[in-house]
Amino acid sequence: MDKDGDGKQNTADMTQFVQTLLQQMQNRFQTMSDSIVSKNILFAYLFIKIL
């Protein structure tokens, strides 16, 4: 096999893996952020309603 071609394929595979991993992390952080924001909005609404 062509070692240079194998190296390029390994690099491409690793790049794709890292990009996928980063996208998954971004999605999870976005989900957590959305959850926190919605809870804070609900808390503020309930707090104002009590006043």
PDB file of N, CA, C and O in Angstrom, chain B, residues numbered from 101:
ATOM      1  N   MET B 101       0.830  -1.191   0.000  1.00  0.00           N
ATOM      2  CA  MET B 101       0.000   0.000   0.000  1.00  0.00           C
ATOM      3  C   MET B 101       0.873   1.252   0.000  1.00  0.00           C
ATOM      4  O   MET B 101       2.036   1.217   0.401  1.00  0.00           O
ATOM      5  N   ASP B 102       0.312   2.309  -0.438  1.00  0.00           N
ATOM      6  CA  ASP B 102       0.997   3.588  -0.501  1.00  0.00           C
ATOM      7  C   ASP B 102       0.965   4.238   0.877  1.00  0.00           C
ATOM      8  O   ASP B 102      -0.090   4.650   1.358  1.00  0.00           O
ATOM      9  N   LYS B 103       2.146   4.325   1.509  1.00  0.00           N
ATOM     10  CA  LYS B 103       2.189   4.859   2.876  1.00  0.00           C
ATOM     11  C   LYS B 103       1.779   6.321   2.933  1.00  0.00           C
ATOM     12  O   LYS B 103       1.156   6.751   3.904  1.00  0.00           O
ATOM     13  N   ASP B 104       2.117   7.089   1.908  1.00  0.00           N
ATOM     14  CA  ASP B 104       1.726   8.500   1.886  1.00  0.00           C
ATOM     15  C   ASP B 104       0.209   8.626   1.806  1.00  0.00           C
ATOM     16  O   ASP B 104      -0.386   9.471   2.474  1.00  0.00           O
ATOM     17  N   GLY B 105      -0.407   7.791   0.995  1.00  0.00           N
ATOM     18  CA  GLY B 105      -1.868   7.795   0.879  1.00  0.00           C
ATOM     19  C   GLY B 105      -2.528   7.369   2.171  1.00  0.00           C
ATOM     20  O   GLY B 105      -3.555   7.924   2.563  1.00  0.00           O
ATOM     21  N   ASP B 106      -1.936   6.374   2.841  1.00  0.00           N
ATOM     22  CA  ASP B 106      -2.471   5.922   4.132  1.00  0.00           C
ATOM     23  C   ASP B 106      -2.397   7.034   5.172  1.00  0.00           C
ATOM     24  O   ASP B 106      -3.327   7.228   5.955  1.00  0.00           O
ATOM     25  N   GLY B 107      -1.292   7.757   5.173  1.00  0.00           N
ATOM     26  CA  GLY B 107      -1.127   8.861   6.115  1.00  0.00           C
ATOM     27  C   GLY B 107      -2.153   9.950   5.881  1.00  0.00           C
ATOM     28  O   GLY B 107      -2.711  10.505   6.827  1.00  0.00           O
ATOM     29  N   LYS B 108      -2.399  10.251   4.617  1.00  0.00           N
ATOM     30  CA  LYS B 108      -3.400  11.271   4.292  1.00  0.00           C
ATOM     31  C   LYS B 108      -4.795  10.807   4.695  1.00  0.00           C
ATOM     32  O   LYS B 108      -5.604  11.602   5.175  1.00  0.00           O
ATOM     33  N   GLN B 109      -5.079   9.512   4.499  1.00  0.00           N
ATOM     34  CA  GLN B 109      -6.390   8.982   4.884  1.00  0.00           C
ATOM     35  C   GLN B 109      -6.553   9.009   6.396  1.00  0.00           C
ATOM     36  O   GLN B 109      -7.617   9.360   6.906  1.00  0.00           O
ATOM     37  N   ASN B 110      -5.479   8.632   7.120  1.00  0.00           N
ATOM     38  CA  ASN B 110      -5.540   8.676   8.581  1.00  0.00           C
ATOM     39  C   ASN B 110      -5.768  10.103   9.078  1.00  0.00           C
ATOM     40  O   ASN B 110      -6.528  10.329  10.019  1.00  0.00           O
ATOM     41  N   THR B 111      -5.103  11.055   8.438  1.00  0.00           N
ATOM     42  CA  THR B 111      -5.282  12.459   8.807  1.00  0.00           C
ATOM     43  C   THR B 111      -6.709  12.906   8.530  1.00  0.00           C
ATOM     44  O   THR B 111      -7.317  13.595   9.349  1.00  0.00           O
ATOM     45  N   ALA B 112      -7.244  12.519   7.384  1.00  0.00           N
ATOM     46  CA  ALA B 112      -8.620  12.876   7.035  1.00  0.00           C
ATOM     47  C   ALA B 112      -9.608  12.238   8.004  1.00  0.00           C
ATOM     48  O   ALA B 112     -10.572  12.876   8.427  1.00  0.00           O
ATOM     49  N   ASP B 113      -9.362  10.970   8.355  1.00  0.00           N
ATOM     50  CA  ASP B 113     -10.236  10.280   9.312  1.00  0.00           C
ATOM     51  C   ASP B 113     -10.204  10.968  10.676  1.00  0.00           C
ATOM     52  O   ASP B 113     -11.246  11.170  11.300  1.00  0.00           O
ATOM     53  N   MET B 114      -9.007  11.326  11.134  1.00  0.00           N
ATOM     54  CA  MET B 114      -8.869  11.977  12.434  1.00  0.00           C
ATOM     55  C   MET B 114      -9.525  13.356  12.405  1.00  0.00           C
ATOM     56  O   MET B 114     -10.178  13.757  13.368  1.00  0.00           O
ATOM     57  N   THR B 115      -9.350  14.070  11.310  1.00  0.00           N
ATOM     58  CA  THR B 115      -9.979  15.389  11.174  1.00  0.00           C
ATOM     59  C   THR B 115     -11.492  15.265  11.255  1.00  0.00           C
ATOM     60  O   THR B 115     -12.142  16.047  11.949  1.00  0.00           O
ATOM     61  N   GLN B 116     -12.052  14.295  10.557  1.00  0.00           N
ATOM     62  CA  GLN B 116     -13.502  14.089  10.579  1.00  0.00           C
ATOM     63  C   GLN B 116     -13.975  13.705  11.977  1.00  0.00           C
ATOM     64  O   GLN B 116     -15.013  14.178  12.440  1.00  0.00           O
ATOM     65  N   PHE B 117     -13.211  12.847  12.645  1.00  0.00           N
ATOM     66  CA  PHE B 117     -13.549  12.427  14.003  1.00  0.00           C
ATOM     67  C   PHE B 117     -13.586  13.629  14.951  1.00  0.00           C
ATOM     68  O   PHE B 117     -14.529  13.791  15.726  1.00  0.00           O
ATOM     69  N   VAL B 118     -12.551  14.468  14.879  1.00  0.00           N
ATOM     70  CA  VAL B 118     -12.472  15.633  15.763  1.00  0.00           C
ATOM     71  C   VAL B 118     -13.595  16.618  15.449  1.00  0.00           C
ATOM     72  O   VAL B 118     -14.200  17.176  16.365  1.00  0.00           O
ATOM     73  N   GLN B 119     -13.880  16.838  14.169  1.00  0.00           N
ATOM     74  CA  GLN B 119     -14.969  17.744  13.799  1.00  0.00           C
ATOM     75  C   GLN B 119     -16.308  17.236  14.328  1.00  0.00           C
ATOM     76  O   GLN B 119     -17.119  18.015  14.828  1.00  0.00           O
ATOM     77  N   THR B 120     -16.533  15.939  14.217  1.00  0.00           N
ATOM     78  CA  THR B 120     -17.775  15.348  14.720  1.00  0.00           C
ATOM     79  C   THR B 120     -17.857  15.488  16.240  1.00  0.00           C
ATOM     80  O   THR B 120     -18.905  15.837  16.783  1.00  0.00           O
ATOM     81  N   LEU B 121     -16.758  15.218  16.910  1.00  0.00           N
ATOM     82  CA  LEU B 121     -16.711  15.338  18.367  1.00  0.00           C
ATOM     83  C   LEU B 121     -16.988  16.774  18.813  1.00  0.00           C
ATOM     84  O   LEU B 121     -17.756  17.000  19.748  1.00  0.00           O
ATOM     85  N   LEU B 122     -16.366  17.732  18.148  1.00  0.00           N
ATOM     86  CA  LEU B 122     -16.595  19.137  18.493  1.00  0.00           C
ATOM     87  C   LEU B 122     -18.039  19.553  18.234  1.00  0.00           C
ATOM     88  O   LEU B 122     -18.611  20.322  19.006  1.00  0.00           O
ATOM     89  N   GLN B 123     -18.629  19.053  17.157  1.00  0.00           N
ATOM     90  CA  GLN B 123     -20.025  19.374  16.857  1.00  0.00           C
ATOM     91  C   GLN B 123     -20.950  18.806  17.934  1.00  0.00           C
ATOM     92  O   GLN B 123     -21.899  19.465  18.358  1.00  0.00           O
ATOM     93  N   GLN B 124     -20.662  17.578  18.372  1.00  0.00           N
ATOM     94  CA  GLN B 124     -21.464  16.968  19.432  1.00  0.00           C
ATOM     95  C   GLN B 124     -21.342  17.760  20.730  1.00  0.00           C
ATOM     96  O   GLN B 124     -22.333  17.975  21.427  1.00  0.00           O
ATOM     97  N   MET B 125     -20.123  18.193  21.051  1.00  0.00           N
ATOM     98  CA  MET B 125     -19.916  18.989  22.262  1.00  0.00           C
ATOM     99  C   MET B 125     -20.661  20.317  22.163  1.00  0.00           C
ATOM    100  O   MET B 125     -21.284  20.757  23.129  1.00  0.00           O
ATOM    101  N   GLN B 126     -20.596  20.952  20.996  1.00  0.00           N
ATOM    102  CA  GLN B 126     -21.298  22.217  20.805  1.00  0.00           C
ATOM    103  C   GLN B 126     -22.804  22.026  20.973  1.00  0.00           C
ATOM    104  O   GLN B 126     -23.469  22.848  21.604  1.00  0.00           O
ATOM    105  N   ASN B 127     -23.336  20.952  20.415  1.00  0.00           N
ATOM    106  CA  ASN B 127     -24.767  20.672  20.546  1.00  0.00           C
ATOM    107  C   ASN B 127     -25.162  20.465  22.001  1.00  0.00           C
ATOM    108  O   ASN B 127     -26.199  20.959  22.443  1.00  0.00           O
ATOM    109  N   ARG B 128     -24.339  19.738  22.741  1.00  0.00           N
ATOM    110  CA  ARG B 128     -24.647  19.482  24.149  1.00  0.00           C
ATOM    111  C   ARG B 128     -24.577  20.756  24.984  1.00  0.00           C
ATOM    112  O   ARG B 128     -25.430  20.987  25.842  1.00  0.00           O
ATOM    113  N   PHE B 129     -23.564  21.582  24.734  1.00  0.00           N
ATOM    114  CA  PHE B 129     -23.468  22.844  25.453  1.00  0.00           C
ATOM    115  C   PHE B 129     -24.631  23.762  25.103  1.00  0.00           C
ATOM    116  O   PHE B 129     -25.139  24.473  25.970  1.00  0.00           O
ATOM    117  N   GLN B 130     -25.057  23.755  23.845  1.00  0.00           N
ATOM    118  CA  GLN B 130     -26.195  24.577  23.443  1.00  0.00           C
ATOM    119  C   GLN B 130     -27.459  24.115  24.153  1.00  0.00           C
ATOM    120  O   GLN B 130     -28.260  24.934  24.603  1.00  0.00           O
ATOM    121  N   THR B 131     -27.638  22.793  24.253  1.00  0.00           N
ATOM    122  CA  THR B 131     -28.797  22.244  24.957  1.00  0.00           C
ATOM    123  C   THR B 131     -28.777  22.660  26.425  1.00  0.00           C
ATOM    124  O   THR B 131     -29.801  23.070  26.974  1.00  0.00           O
ATOM    125  N   MET B 132     -27.606  22.554  27.061  1.00  0.00           N
ATOM    126  CA  MET B 132     -27.498  22.961  28.465  1.00  0.00           C
ATOM    127  C   MET B 132     -27.775  24.450  28.622  1.00  0.00           C
ATOM    128  O   MET B 132     -28.472  24.863  29.548  1.00  0.00           O
ATOM    129  N   SER B 133     -27.232  25.246  27.723  1.00  0.00           N
ATOM    130  CA  SER B 133     -27.435  26.689  27.777  1.00  0.00           C
ATOM    131  C   SER B 133     -28.906  27.050  27.617  1.00  0.00           C
ATOM    132  O   SER B 133     -29.435  27.875  28.361  1.00  0.00           O
ATOM    133  N   ASP B 134     -29.559  26.431  26.645  1.00  0.00           N
ATOM    134  CA  ASP B 134     -30.988  26.683  26.431  1.00  0.00           C
ATOM    135  C   ASP B 134     -31.799  26.316  27.665  1.00  0.00           C
ATOM    136  O   ASP B 134     -32.737  27.023  28.035  1.00  0.00           O
ATOM    137  N   SER B 135     -31.434  25.212  28.296  1.00  0.00           N
ATOM    138  CA  SER B 135     -32.138  24.766  29.494  1.00  0.00           C
ATOM    139  C   SER B 135     -31.959  25.765  30.635  1.00  0.00           C
ATOM    140  O   SER B 135     -32.914  26.096  31.337  1.00  0.00           O
ATOM    141  N   ILE B 136     -30.747  26.234  30.809  1.00  0.00           N
ATOM    142  CA  ILE B 136     -30.465  27.205  31.870  1.00  0.00           C
ATOM    143  C   ILE B 136     -31.222  28.502  31.621  1.00  0.00           C
ATOM    144  O   ILE B 136     -31.820  29.060  32.540  1.00  0.00           O
ATOM    145  N   VAL B 137     -31.198  28.979  30.391  1.00  0.00           N
ATOM    146  CA  VAL B 137     -31.886  30.230  30.057  1.00  0.00           C
ATOM    147  C   VAL B 137     -33.382  30.097  30.288  1.00  0.00           C
ATOM    148  O   VAL B 137     -34.003  30.993  30.861  1.00  0.00           O
ATOM    149  N   SER B 138     -33.969  28.986  29.849  1.00  0.00           N
ATOM    150  CA  SER B 138     -35.416  28.824  30.019  1.00  0.00           C
ATOM    151  C   SER B 138     -35.783  28.721  31.496  1.00  0.00           C
ATOM    152  O   SER B 138     -36.829  29.228  31.903  1.00  0.00           O
ATOM    153  N   LYS B 139     -34.952  28.080  32.302  1.00  0.00           N
ATOM    154  CA  LYS B 139     -35.221  28.000  33.738  1.00  0.00           C
ATOM    155  C   LYS B 139     -35.105  29.373  34.384  1.00  0.00           C
ATOM    156  O   LYS B 139     -35.888  29.709  35.273  1.00  0.00           O
ATOM    157  N   ASN B 140     -34.132  30.171  33.943  1.00  0.00           N
ATOM    158  CA  ASN B 140     -33.979  31.517  34.496  1.00  0.00           C
ATOM    159  C   ASN B 140     -35.155  32.401  34.113  1.00  0.00           C
ATOM    160  O   ASN B 140     -35.613  33.206  34.924  1.00  0.00           O
ATOM    161  N   ILE B 141     -35.646  32.263  32.895  1.00  0.00           N
ATOM    162  CA  ILE B 141     -36.805  33.041  32.465  1.00  0.00           C
ATOM    163  C   ILE B 141     -38.028  32.644  33.290  1.00  0.00           C
ATOM    164  O   ILE B 141     -38.785  33.506  33.735  1.00  0.00           O
ATOM    165  N   LEU B 142     -38.219  31.351  33.493  1.00  0.00           N
ATOM    166  CA  LEU B 142     -39.345  30.876  34.295  1.00  0.00           C
ATOM    167  C   LEU B 142     -39.227  31.381  35.730  1.00  0.00           C
ATOM    168  O   LEU B 142     -40.213  31.827  36.316  1.00  0.00           O
ATOM    169  N   PHE B 143     -38.028  31.311  36.293  1.00  0.00           N
ATOM    170  CA  PHE B 143     -37.806  31.797  37.658  1.00  0.00           C
ATOM    171  C   PHE B 143     -38.128  33.285  37.754  1.00  0.00           C
ATOM    172  O   PHE B 143     -38.810  33.715  38.685  1.00  0.00           O
ATOM    173  N   ALA B 144     -37.638  34.076  36.791  1.00  0.00           N
ATOM    174  CA  ALA B 144     -37.886  35.519  36.805  1.00  0.00           C
ATOM    175  C   ALA B 144     -39.379  35.801  36.682  1.00  0.00           C
ATOM    176  O   ALA B 144     -39.900  36.679  37.370  1.00  0.00           O
ATOM    177  N   TYR B 145     -40.067  35.075  35.824  1.00  0.00           N
ATOM    178  CA  TYR B 145     -41.508  35.258  35.644  1.00  0.00           C
ATOM    179  C   TYR B 145     -42.250  34.968  36.949  1.00  0.00           C
ATOM    180  O   TYR B 145     -43.114  35.741  37.364  1.00  0.00           O
ATOM    181  N   LEU B 146     -41.909  33.852  37.592  1.00  0.00           N
ATOM    182  CA  LEU B 146     -42.572  33.490  38.848  1.00  0.00           C
ATOM    183  C   LEU B 146     -42.238  34.476  39.956  1.00  0.00           C
ATOM    184  O   LEU B 146     -43.096  34.809  40.773  1.00  0.00           O
ATOM    185  N   PHE B 147     -41.002  34.941  39.988  1.00  0.00           N
ATOM    186  CA  PHE B 147     -40.577  35.903  41.003  1.00  0.00           C
ATOM    187  C   PHE B 147     -41.342  37.217  40.849  1.00  0.00           C
ATOM    188  O   PHE B 147     -41.818  37.780  41.835  1.00  0.00           O
ATOM    189  N   ILE B 148     -41.458  37.698  39.623  1.00  0.00           N
ATOM    190  CA  ILE B 148     -42.184  38.949  39.359  1.00  0.00           C
ATOM    191  C   ILE B 148     -43.669  38.777  39.677  1.00  0.00           C
ATOM    192  O   ILE B 148     -44.308  39.691  40.197  1.00  0.00           O
ATOM    193  N   LYS B 149     -44.205  37.620  39.367  1.00  0.00           N
ATOM    194  CA  LYS B 149     -45.621  37.362  39.625  1.00  0.00           C
ATOM    195  C   LYS B 149     -45.910  37.393  41.129  1.00  0.00           C
ATOM    196  O   LYS B 149     -46.974  37.848  41.549  1.00  0.00           O
ATOM    197  N   ILE B 150     -44.973  36.915  41.927  1.00  0.00           N
ATOM    198  CA  ILE B 150     -45.139  36.900  43.384  1.00  0.00           C
ATOM    199  C   ILE B 150     -45.136  38.323  43.931  1.00  0.00           C
ATOM    200  O   ILE B 150     -45.872  38.636  44.867  1.00  0.00           O
ATOM    201  N   LEU B 151     -44.305  39.184  43.342  1.00  0.00           N
ATOM    202  CA  LEU B 151     -44.215  40.570  43.819  1.00  0.00           C
ATOM    203  C   LEU B 151     -45.488  41.283  43.459  1.00  0.00           C
ATOM    204  O   LEU B 151     -45.640  42.466  43.762  1.00  0.00           O
TER     205      LEU B 151
END
